[in-house]
Amino acid sequence: MAFQDTLEQIRNFDLNDLDFNNIGSWPTPIKAILMSLAFALVLGLGYYFYLTDKQSMLQRAEVK
């Protein structure tokens, strides 16, 4: 029944009920979505700032 409870929490979710000063009190599904978005953001920024420079260095080395 845990999955049913999770779906019920998502259905009854109201953005006005969230306390941004106490994120720990947020429903678990909302925290999971927030963590997933933060993880995707960190991966995207890491790719952009770290790997794009390495790819351009590799392309220059291949041209030589």
Biopython code that builds the backbone (N, CA, C, O; Angstrom):
import numpy as np
from Bio.PDB.StructureBuilder import StructureBuilder

atoms = [
    (1, "MET", "N", (0.798, -1.193, 0.000)),
    (1, "MET", "CA", (0.000, 0.000, 0.000)),
    (1, "MET", "C", (0.849, 1.270, 0.000)),
    (1, "MET", "O", (0.301, 2.365, -0.117)),
    (2, "ALA", "N", (2.149, 1.156, 0.126)),
    (2, "ALA", "CA", (3.008, 2.335, 0.166)),
    (2, "ALA", "C", (2.920, 3.113, -1.139)),
    (2, "ALA", "O", (2.940, 4.344, -1.130)),
    (3, "PHE", "N", (2.824, 2.406, -2.264)),
    (3, "PHE", "CA", (2.716, 3.074, -3.556)),
    (3, "PHE", "C", (1.410, 3.855, -3.645)),
    (3, "PHE", "O", (1.378, 4.962, -4.183)),
    (4, "GLN", "N", (0.341, 3.281, -3.118)),
    (4, "GLN", "CA", (-0.953, 3.969, -3.093)),
    (4, "GLN", "C", (-0.870, 5.246, -2.255)),
    (4, "GLN", "O", (-1.426, 6.281, -2.625)),
    (5, "ASP", "N", (-0.171, 5.160, -1.124)),
    (5, "ASP", "CA", (-0.010, 6.331, -0.258)),
    (5, "ASP", "C", (0.790, 7.423, -0.964)),
    (5, "ASP", "O", (0.475, 8.607, -0.844)),
    (6, "THR", "N", (1.819, 7.022, -1.695)),
    (6, "THR", "CA", (2.644, 7.974, -2.431)),
    (6, "THR", "C", (1.822, 8.684, -3.497)),
    (6, "THR", "O", (1.907, 9.903, -3.641)),
    (7, "LEU", "N", (1.033, 7.928, -4.238)),
    (7, "LEU", "CA", (0.173, 8.532, -5.251)),
    (7, "LEU", "C", (-0.839, 9.483, -4.624)),
    (7, "LEU", "O", (-1.143, 10.537, -5.183)),
    (8, "GLU", "N", (-1.347, 9.111, -3.482)),
    (8, "GLU", "CA", (-2.304, 9.966, -2.781)),
    (8, "GLU", "C", (-1.646, 11.264, -2.329)),
    (8, "GLU", "O", (-2.262, 12.326, -2.410)),
    (9, "GLN", "N", (-0.410, 11.195, -1.858)),
    (9, "GLN", "CA", (0.308, 12.402, -1.454)),
    (9, "GLN", "C", (0.524, 13.331, -2.640)),
    (9, "GLN", "O", (0.415, 14.549, -2.505)),
    (10, "ILE", "N", (0.829, 12.763, -3.796)),
    (10, "ILE", "CA", (1.047, 13.575, -4.987)),
    (10, "ILE", "C", (-0.254, 14.213, -5.441)),
    (10, "ILE", "O", (-0.270, 15.378, -5.840)),
    (11, "ARG", "N", (-1.340, 13.463, -5.385)),
    (11, "ARG", "CA", (-2.654, 14.002, -5.794)),
    (11, "ARG", "C", (-3.106, 15.141, -4.885)),
    (11, "ARG", "O", (-3.692, 16.118, -5.352)),
    (12, "ASN", "N", (-2.837, 15.015, -3.604)),
    (12, "ASN", "CA", (-3.273, 16.021, -2.635)),
    (12, "ASN", "C", (-2.242, 17.124, -2.411)),
    (12, "ASN", "O", (-2.360, 17.898, -1.462)),
    (13, "PHE", "N", (-1.256, 17.198, -3.259)),
    (13, "PHE", "CA", (-0.174, 18.162, -3.106)),
    (13, "PHE", "C", (-0.656, 19.571, -3.434)),
    (13, "PHE", "O", (-1.323, 19.790, -4.445)),
    (14, "ASP", "N", (-0.312, 20.517, -2.573)),
    (14, "ASP", "CA", (-0.618, 21.924, -2.796)),
    (14, "ASP", "C", (0.661, 22.720, -2.567)),
    (14, "ASP", "O", (1.267, 22.643, -1.499)),
    (15, "LEU", "N", (1.061, 23.472, -3.563)),
    (15, "LEU", "CA", (2.312, 24.231, -3.489)),
    (15, "LEU", "C", (2.302, 25.231, -2.341)),
    (15, "LEU", "O", (3.355, 25.543, -1.785)),
    (16, "ASN", "N", (1.137, 25.731, -1.981)),
    (16, "ASN", "CA", (1.041, 26.704, -0.887)),
    (16, "ASN", "C", (1.306, 26.077, 0.474)),
    (16, "ASN", "O", (1.571, 26.797, 1.437)),
    (17, "ASP", "N", (1.240, 24.757, 0.575)),
    (17, "ASP", "CA", (1.481, 24.084, 1.852)),
    (17, "ASP", "C", (2.960, 23.884, 2.144)),
    (17, "ASP", "O", (3.319, 23.513, 3.262)),
    (18, "LEU", "N", (3.826, 24.122, 1.163)),
    (18, "LEU", "CA", (5.251, 23.885, 1.365)),
    (18, "LEU", "C", (5.872, 25.016, 2.181)),
    (18, "LEU", "O", (5.636, 26.197, 1.926)),
    (19, "ASP", "N", (6.664, 24.623, 3.161)),
    (19, "ASP", "CA", (7.391, 25.576, 3.985)),
    (19, "ASP", "C", (8.851, 25.563, 3.528)),
    (19, "ASP", "O", (9.581, 24.608, 3.794)),
    (20, "PHE", "N", (9.270, 26.617, 2.844)),
    (20, "PHE", "CA", (10.621, 26.649, 2.290)),
    (20, "PHE", "C", (11.687, 26.805, 3.368)),
    (20, "PHE", "O", (12.871, 26.616, 3.092)),
    (21, "ASN", "N", (11.295, 27.142, 4.574)),
    (21, "ASN", "CA", (12.235, 27.208, 5.687)),
    (21, "ASN", "C", (12.422, 25.857, 6.363)),
    (21, "ASN", "O", (13.341, 25.688, 7.165)),
    (22, "ASN", "N", (11.551, 24.883, 6.044)),
    (22, "ASN", "CA", (11.620, 23.559, 6.647)),
    (22, "ASN", "C", (11.369, 22.512, 5.565)),
    (22, "ASN", "O", (10.289, 21.925, 5.502)),
    (23, "ILE", "N", (12.361, 22.281, 4.720)),
    (23, "ILE", "CA", (12.216, 21.351, 3.604)),
    (23, "ILE", "C", (12.044, 19.917, 4.104)),
    (23, "ILE", "O", (11.460, 19.090, 3.403)),
    (24, "GLY", "N", (12.530, 19.617, 5.276)),
    (24, "GLY", "CA", (12.405, 18.281, 5.829)),
    (24, "GLY", "C", (10.971, 17.855, 6.086)),
    (24, "GLY", "O", (10.688, 16.662, 6.194)),
    (25, "SER", "N", (10.076, 18.803, 6.185)),
    (25, "SER", "CA", (8.670, 18.470, 6.433)),
    (25, "SER", "C", (7.895, 18.229, 5.137)),
    (25, "SER", "O", (6.718, 17.872, 5.188)),
    (26, "TRP", "N", (8.520, 18.415, 3.997)),
    (26, "TRP", "CA", (7.856, 18.200, 2.709)),
    (26, "TRP", "C", (7.548, 16.718, 2.519)),
    (26, "TRP", "O", (8.233, 15.868, 3.089)),
    (27, "PRO", "N", (6.531, 16.399, 1.728)),
    (27, "PRO", "CA", (6.233, 14.987, 1.436)),
    (27, "PRO", "C", (7.403, 14.327, 0.689)),
    (27, "PRO", "O", (8.103, 14.976, -0.089)),
    (28, "THR", "N", (7.596, 13.055, 0.938)),
    (28, "THR", "CA", (8.712, 12.311, 0.355)),
    (28, "THR", "C", (8.741, 12.361, -1.172)),
    (28, "THR", "O", (9.820, 12.547, -1.732)),
    (29, "PRO", "N", (7.627, 12.208, -1.870)),
    (29, "PRO", "CA", (7.693, 12.272, -3.338)),
    (29, "PRO", "C", (8.188, 13.627, -3.852)),
    (29, "PRO", "O", (8.903, 13.689, -4.852)),
    (30, "ILE", "N", (7.811, 14.699, -3.177)),
    (30, "ILE", "CA", (8.234, 16.034, -3.593)),
    (30, "ILE", "C", (9.739, 16.197, -3.351)),
    (30, "ILE", "O", (10.444, 16.775, -4.179)),
    (31, "LYS", "N", (10.222, 15.692, -2.225)),
    (31, "LYS", "CA", (11.662, 15.749, -1.958)),
    (31, "LYS", "C", (12.433, 14.926, -2.982)),
    (31, "LYS", "O", (13.518, 15.329, -3.402)),
    (32, "ALA", "N", (11.894, 13.781, -3.388)),
    (32, "ALA", "CA", (12.564, 12.941, -4.386)),
    (32, "ALA", "C", (12.633, 13.651, -5.737)),
    (32, "ALA", "O", (13.651, 13.584, -6.425)),
    (33, "ILE", "N", (11.561, 14.323, -6.111)),
    (33, "ILE", "CA", (11.564, 15.067, -7.371)),
    (33, "ILE", "C", (12.589, 16.203, -7.308)),
    (33, "ILE", "O", (13.332, 16.420, -8.265)),
    (34, "LEU", "N", (12.631, 16.918, -6.201)),
    (34, "LEU", "CA", (13.584, 18.002, -6.028)),
    (34, "LEU", "C", (15.019, 17.495, -6.084)),
    (34, "LEU", "O", (15.877, 18.116, -6.710)),
    (35, "MET", "N", (15.279, 16.362, -5.429)),
    (35, "MET", "CA", (16.625, 15.780, -5.456)),
    (35, "MET", "C", (17.005, 15.333, -6.860)),
    (35, "MET", "O", (18.153, 15.503, -7.271)),
    (36, "SER", "N", (16.063, 14.767, -7.600)),
    (36, "SER", "CA", (16.333, 14.340, -8.977)),
    (36, "SER", "C", (16.669, 15.529, -9.866)),
    (36, "SER", "O", (17.582, 15.455, -10.689)),
    (37, "LEU", "N", (15.940, 16.616, -9.703)),
    (37, "LEU", "CA", (16.225, 17.822, -10.478)),
    (37, "LEU", "C", (17.591, 18.409, -10.131)),
    (37, "LEU", "O", (18.322, 18.855, -11.014)),
    (38, "ALA", "N", (17.928, 18.407, -8.854)),
    (38, "ALA", "CA", (19.236, 18.914, -8.432)),
    (38, "ALA", "C", (20.351, 18.030, -8.982)),
    (38, "ALA", "O", (21.386, 18.537, -9.416)),
    (39, "PHE", "N", (20.153, 16.727, -8.967)),
    (39, "PHE", "CA", (21.150, 15.793, -9.497)),
    (39, "PHE", "C", (21.350, 16.008, -10.991)),
    (39, "PHE", "O", (22.484, 16.023, -11.471)),
    (40, "ALA", "N", (20.249, 16.175, -11.730)),
    (40, "ALA", "CA", (20.341, 16.408, -13.170)),
    (40, "ALA", "C", (21.037, 17.739, -13.457)),
    (40, "ALA", "O", (21.809, 17.841, -14.411)),
    (41, "LEU", "N", (20.772, 18.744, -12.648)),
    (41, "LEU", "CA", (21.424, 20.037, -12.820)),
    (41, "LEU", "C", (22.926, 19.930, -12.594)),
    (41, "LEU", "O", (23.709, 20.486, -13.364)),
    (42, "VAL", "N", (23.332, 19.227, -11.556)),
    (42, "VAL", "CA", (24.761, 19.053, -11.269)),
    (42, "VAL", "C", (25.438, 18.274, -12.394)),
    (42, "VAL", "O", (26.544, 18.624, -12.808)),
    (43, "LEU", "N", (24.787, 17.220, -12.895)),
    (43, "LEU", "CA", (25.368, 16.468, -14.008)),
    (43, "LEU", "C", (25.498, 17.324, -15.262)),
    (43, "LEU", "O", (26.522, 17.278, -15.944)),
    (44, "GLY", "N", (24.473, 18.100, -15.565)),
    (44, "GLY", "CA", (24.501, 18.961, -16.743)),
    (44, "GLY", "C", (25.574, 20.024, -16.649)),
    (44, "GLY", "O", (26.303, 20.263, -17.612)),
    (45, "LEU", "N", (25.677, 20.662, -15.501)),
    (45, "LEU", "CA", (26.707, 21.682, -15.330)),
    (45, "LEU", "C", (28.107, 21.072, -15.336)),
    (45, "LEU", "O", (29.041, 21.670, -15.869)),
    (46, "GLY", "N", (28.255, 19.901, -14.755)),
    (46, "GLY", "CA", (29.550, 19.219, -14.778)),
    (46, "GLY", "C", (29.963, 18.874, -16.190)),
    (46, "GLY", "O", (31.125, 19.043, -16.559)),
    (47, "TYR", "N", (29.032, 18.397, -16.976)),
    (47, "TYR", "CA", (29.323, 18.097, -18.376)),
    (47, "TYR", "C", (29.729, 19.363, -19.116)),
    (47, "TYR", "O", (30.722, 19.377, -19.843)),
    (48, "TYR", "N", (28.961, 20.414, -18.926)),
    (48, "TYR", "CA", (29.214, 21.647, -19.665)),
    (48, "TYR", "C", (30.566, 22.257, -19.301)),
    (48, "TYR", "O", (31.340, 22.607, -20.193)),
    (49, "PHE", "N", (30.860, 22.390, -18.015)),
    (49, "PHE", "CA", (32.065, 23.083, -17.596)),
    (49, "PHE", "C", (33.318, 22.217, -17.641)),
    (49, "PHE", "O", (34.417, 22.752, -17.791)),
    (50, "TYR", "N", (33.194, 20.926, -17.520)),
    (50, "TYR", "CA", (34.377, 20.063, -17.476)),
    (50, "TYR", "C", (34.627, 19.352, -18.804)),
    (50, "TYR", "O", (35.730, 19.426, -19.345)),
    (51, "LEU", "N", (33.635, 18.679, -19.322)),
    (51, "LEU", "CA", (33.859, 17.838, -20.487)),
    (51, "LEU", "C", (33.921, 18.597, -21.806)),
    (51, "LEU", "O", (34.614, 18.158, -22.723)),
    (52, "THR", "N", (33.227, 19.713, -21.930)),
    (52, "THR", "CA", (33.289, 20.439, -23.202)),
    (52, "THR", "C", (34.693, 20.964, -23.454)),
    (52, "THR", "O", (35.149, 20.983, -24.597)),
    (53, "ASP", "N", (35.378, 21.387, -22.411)),
    (53, "ASP", "CA", (36.772, 21.828, -22.565)),
    (53, "ASP", "C", (37.660, 20.658, -22.966)),
    (53, "ASP", "O", (38.537, 20.811, -23.817)),
    (54, "LYS", "N", (37.448, 19.516, -22.376)),
    (54, "LYS", "CA", (38.231, 18.324, -22.718)),
    (54, "LYS", "C", (37.971, 17.884, -24.157)),
    (54, "LYS", "O", (38.888, 17.427, -24.839)),
    (55, "GLN", "N", (36.730, 18.019, -24.622)),
    (55, "GLN", "CA", (36.408, 17.627, -25.992)),
    (55, "GLN", "C", (37.092, 18.556, -26.992)),
    (55, "GLN", "O", (37.571, 18.097, -28.029)),
    (56, "SER", "N", (37.142, 19.839, -26.698)),
    (56, "SER", "CA", (37.816, 20.762, -27.614)),
    (56, "SER", "C", (39.321, 20.494, -27.628)),
    (56, "SER", "O", (39.960, 20.609, -28.674)),
    (57, "MET", "N", (39.890, 20.137, -26.476)),
    (57, "MET", "CA", (41.315, 19.782, -26.446)),
    (57, "MET", "C", (41.569, 18.530, -27.265)),
    (57, "MET", "O", (42.579, 18.448, -27.963)),
    (58, "LEU", "N", (40.668, 17.548, -27.194)),
    (58, "LEU", "CA", (40.792, 16.321, -27.969)),
    (58, "LEU", "C", (40.693, 16.598, -29.464)),
    (58, "LEU", "O", (41.443, 16.021, -30.251)),
    (59, "GLN", "N", (39.785, 17.466, -29.860)),
    (59, "GLN", "CA", (39.647, 17.811, -31.266)),
    (59, "GLN", "C", (40.893, 18.504, -31.796)),
    (59, "GLN", "O", (41.315, 18.237, -32.921)),
    (60, "ARG", "N", (41.492, 19.398, -30.994)),
    (60, "ARG", "CA", (42.732, 20.048, -31.419)),
    (60, "ARG", "C", (43.864, 19.035, -31.555)),
    (60, "ARG", "O", (44.669, 19.118, -32.482)),
    (61, "ALA", "N", (43.923, 18.083, -30.633)),
    (61, "ALA", "CA", (44.965, 17.054, -30.700)),
    (61, "ALA", "C", (44.763, 16.159, -31.914)),
    (61, "ALA", "O", (45.740, 15.736, -32.531)),
    (62, "GLU", "N", (43.518, 15.861, -32.270)),
    (62, "GLU", "CA", (43.254, 15.034, -33.443)),
    (62, "GLU", "C", (43.642, 15.760, -34.730)),
    (62, "GLU", "O", (44.103, 15.127, -35.680)),
    (63, "VAL", "N", (43.462, 17.075, -34.769)),
    (63, "VAL", "CA", (43.824, 17.842, -35.967)),
    (63, "VAL", "C", (45.336, 17.814, -36.169)),
    (63, "VAL", "O", (45.807, 17.725, -37.303)),
    (64, "LYS", "N", (46.090, 17.888, -35.095)),
    (64, "LYS", "CA", (47.556, 17.836, -35.188)),
    (64, "LYS", "C", (47.981, 16.503, -35.762)),
    (64, "LYS", "O", (49.176, 16.254, -35.924)),
]
sb = StructureBuilder()
sb.init_structure("model")
sb.init_model(0)
sb.init_chain("A")
sb.init_seg("    ")
for serial, (resi, resn, name, xyz) in enumerate(atoms, 1):
    if name == "N":
        sb.init_residue(resn, " ", resi, " ")
    sb.init_atom(name, np.array(xyz, "f"), 0.0, 1.0, " ", f" {name:<3s}", serial, name[0])
structure = sb.get_structure()
